[in-house]
């Protein structure tokens, strides 16, 4: 069993780090944060095989607190483990600002130097991560993360301020940071020494692009147009945005269209995927009786009984499929076939439809044509 101490355990990164380590069957997790009794912290340092040092100061009222909360705290940890005769692996959460000449950057650079000196003098193994702008669920908004602020404020209908839309950010995802640090904490102790590591994956985006993407996420409930989830960054940013919704806002209603046939609602749309909608059809009613030149569709009956009929427009060849809500049987709708779906059951027919493109009233690619010939 390996004992890992996480400092700053109640913070954004700390909560994720503790959760990750607790899922490791061979790890015992100790936590330190503001309010932890000094004796408990002393005992944890004396027993830790690895220390993930995330505690620090980044928005103090007094700039002098930068040094105390970053450089001096790191030095105190090194002093205590040396006094306890321990040689743990210490993983430091530093910042790309350590390369800059500002009070925060200088305090982070000082913490790196203290840790590297401790390792070089035989204290133990030191691994330094200079983190870029970390984003993900649970990050505090209106503090020091522009992604968290944009997500929270846009989700809550609050204004955001953009100083320079062209300013570029380099972002790293919290799960990638935690995975890299967890892997480092679980490595064999090895020989004393210091090294710098980076989180492998990062994303570049301008402030203007970031705000526009998050606004589109919010608008998608009304437009129903979802972003392309082809890129990992978009999937992760969308997940981050959703995490800032209040519980009461998780659910939303779709616009329904009603007529004598029943009701219909569009669900989601995508320029890359097409669109999905759902219908309720009354008994004895037939929908469709049209064909497409290029657009394709899929029908999935989830409740009731139906017959999906086809007639090829150039030679009249006919096909029919009987489907029901119990079988989860999908019917493809090829182009060039007039098609219809008839509710042949005694109750309501519920069907999910997928179309390969978003309906465009200026180019509907939907030509009326009966499937069944008149008697």
N, C-alpha and C positions, 0 to 999 in steps of 0.2 A: 504494500500500500504506500502510495506516494502522497506526501502532505504538501499542498499548494496554498500559499497565502495570497489573497487578492487584496491589495490596498485600493481605497476608493471604491469599495464594493457596492455602495449605494448609488453610484453615478451611472451615467449612460453606458459607458463601456463596461463598468464594473458589473452591472446587473447581467449583461449578456455574457460576460466572462464567467461569472459564478454559475449561471445556468448551463453553460457549455461544459465546465469542469465537473459539475455534479452528474452529468450523464456518463462520465468516464467511470467504469466499474472499479478501477484500481486507484482512484484518487480520493483523498480526504480533503475537503475544502475548508479553509479558515478565512474569515472575513475581517477587514479592518476599515473603518470609516470614522468620520467625526462622531463623537459620542462613545466610541469603543473605550472601555477602561484601559488605562495605561498598563496595568498589570496583565491584562489579556493580550494586549499588543506585544508586550515583552515576551510572554509565553509563546505566542504564535511565531515570533521571529526566531525563538530558540528551537523550534521544532520543524520549521518549514524546510522542505527539500528544494522547493522553488518558490520564488516570490514574483508575482505579476504586479508590478508597481504602477498603478494607474492614478493614485491620489496626486493631486496637485492643485494649483491656483491659476485661474486664467482670466478672471474678471474681478480683481479686488478693488476696494475703495481706495486703498493706499498702494501705490506702485511698489513700496518696500515689501509688501506681502508676497510679491512674486518670488523673491529670493528665499524667504522663509518657507513658503509652501512648496517650492520646487527643488532648489539646490540644497537648502539646509535639511529638508526632510529626507532627501535621498542620502545625504551624508550621515544623518542620524541612523538610518536603517543599516548602512554599511558598518557603522561603528558598533551597533548592537549585535549584529550577527558575528562580527569579528570577536567581540567580547564573549559571546556564547560558544566560541570555538566551532562555528558552523561554516561550511563552504557551499551555500546554496547557489542555484542558478537564479539570477535576478534579471527579469525582463522588464525593461523600462519603456513606458509610453512617452516618447518625446514628440516633437513637432517639427514640421518643415520650417517653422519660424526660428528654430535654433540656429539657422544660417543667417538670420537677420539681426541687425543691431537695434533692438528695442528691448524694453525691460523684460517682457515675457520671453522673447527669444533668448536673451542673455541668461535668464534663470534656467531655461531648459538646457541650454548649452552647458551651463555650470553643472547641472545634474548629470549630464552625460560624462563630463570630465571627472567628476567625483566617482562615478561608478566605474569608469574605465581604469582610473588609478587604483581603486579597490581590487579590481580583477587582476591588473598587472602585478600587483604586490602579493598575489596569491590568495586573495580573499575568496574567490570563486569564479564562476562563469557569468559574464554579463552579455546580454543581448539587447541592443537598442533598436527600437522601431521609431523612425521619424515619420509620424503619421501626417497624411494630408487631411483635407476636409472630410471628416467621417459623417456619413449620413445613414439613416435607418430608423426603424420604429423605436420610439421611446426617447428620442433626443429632445432635449429641452428647447422649446421655441423662444424667440425673442431674447436670446442670450448670446451665444457665440456661434450658432449654426444657421447660415442663411437658408439651407434646404429645409431645416425644421421650421424656421420662421415662415417661409413661403407656404409650406404645406399646411401648417396650423392656421395661418391667417386666411388663406384662400378657402380652406375647408369651412371656416367659421364666418365667411363673408366680411372679413376685416381687410383694411387696406395694407398694401406692402409698399416699401420704398426701394427704388432701384437707383443707385447713385450713378452707375455707368453700365448700360445694357451690354456693351461690348466687352466688359471685363471678364476674363476667363478664369474659371475655377477648375481645380483638379480634385475630384472626389474619390473616396474609397468607401466601400460598403461595409457596414459594421460586421456582417457575418464573415467577410473575408479577413477583417482584422482579427476577429476572435478566433477564427480557424488557425491563422498563422501563429497567434500567441499561444493557443492551446497546444499546438504541435510543438512549439518551443518548450513549453512547460513540461511536456511529457517525455522529452528527449533524455537520454542518459546524461548524467551530470557532466562528464568529460573533464578535461583539464582546465584549470583556471585560465582566463583570457577574456577578451572583449571583442565583439563584432557588431556590425550594423547590418540590419536586414530591412527589406521593404515588403509591403503587401503587393503581391504580384499584379493584381488587376486594379486599374484606376480609370477614371472617366473624365474627359475634358468637355466642358460646356460653358457657354457664356451665361451671365446673369439673366439676360433677356430671354435666351432660349430656355433656361430653367423655369422662369416664371411662366412663359407661354405654355410649356408642357404641362405644368401643374394646373394652370387655368383650363386647359383642354380636358384634363381629368375631371375637373368639377363639372364642366359643361356637358360631359358625355352622358350624364343622367338625363339631360334634356334633348341633346342631339342624337343620343344612342350610338354615336360614332366612337368606337374604341380606338386607341392608338395601336400601331403595329407592335406586337410583342415579340417581334423577331430578334430584337436586341436585348441582351441581358440587362443593360442599364435601364431601359424603359420598364421592364418587368419589376425591377427593384425600386425604381422611383415611384411607380404606381402603387406598389405594396406599401411604401413609406407614406405616401399621401393618404391611403385608406386608413392607416393606423392613427391618423389625427382626427378622424371623424368621431363625434360623440355617439354613444350607444344608441340613442334615440334616432340618429340619422343613418343607421346601417341600412334600413329598409326604405324603399321608395316605390311609388306607383307608376305604372305604365299607362299611356293614353290608350283608351279602348275605342274601337269603332264598332257601332252596333247597326245592324240592318235585319230584315226578316230572316236572313239565313242563320244569324247568330252573332258572334262577336269576334274581333280580331285585334291583336296588339303586337306591335313591333317590339323586339326585345333588345338586340344589339346589332350594330352595323360596323363594318370595317372595310376600308378601301382595299385591303389585302385579302379579305376573307369573304366578303359579301355581307349577308344579313340573315338574322334568324327572327322568325315571328311565330306566334302561336294563335290558333283559332279554336273557337267552340262552334260547332255546327249542329243545328237542330235536326231531329229525325226526319228522314225523307228528303233532305236538302242536298243538292249537288253544288260543289264549288268548282271553279276552273273553267273548262270549255274554252281553252285557248292554247296556243303553242308559242315557242320561242325559237329564234334563229341561232342564238349563241348562248344565251342564259341557260344555266342548268339548275336543277333543284333536287332536294331530297325531302321526302315525306316520311314522318314517323308518327304513327297513331299511338297515343299513350292511354287513351280511354275510349271505349266504344268499338263498333264494328263498321268497316268501310270497304268499298270496292274502288280501287284506283284503275281507271280505264285509259287506254291509249288508242289513237288512230294515226298511223303515219300519213303525213299530208300528201305525199306524192303518189302513193299506190293504195292507200286505204287499209293496209295491214293493221289488224287489231290485236291488242293484248289486254289482259285484265289480271289484277292481283287482288285477292281478298286478304285483308289484314285486320288485326284487332289489337287492342291495348295490352293484351297479355303476352304477346310474342316478341315485342320490341323488334319488329321487322321493318327495315328501311327500304323504301322504294325510290330508286333513282329515276329522274325525269330527264331523258335525253332531249336535245333540240330536234325540231322537225316532227315532233309527235304532239298532236292535240291531246290534251289530257284533262281528266276530271277526277274528283274524289266525291263519292256519294256516301252519305250516312245511311247504312242499311240496318242499323240497330234500333232498339226501342228507346234508347236514351241519347244523351248528348254525346257528340263525337269531339274529342279533344286531339288536336294534331299539332306537332311541331314541324315547321317548314324551314328549310335552309335554301337560300338562293345564292348563286355564285357572284352576284354583284348587287350593289345597293340600287334600289329602284330609282330611276331617273325619269321623271314625267316627260322630259323633252326627248328621251330616247328609251321608251318603255320596253322595247323588244317583247311585246306581249300582243299577239294577234288573235282576236276572237275567232273561234271555230268550234262547232259542236263535235263532240266525240261520237255520240250515238247518232246514226242516220235516222231521219224521220221514218216512221213505220209506213 
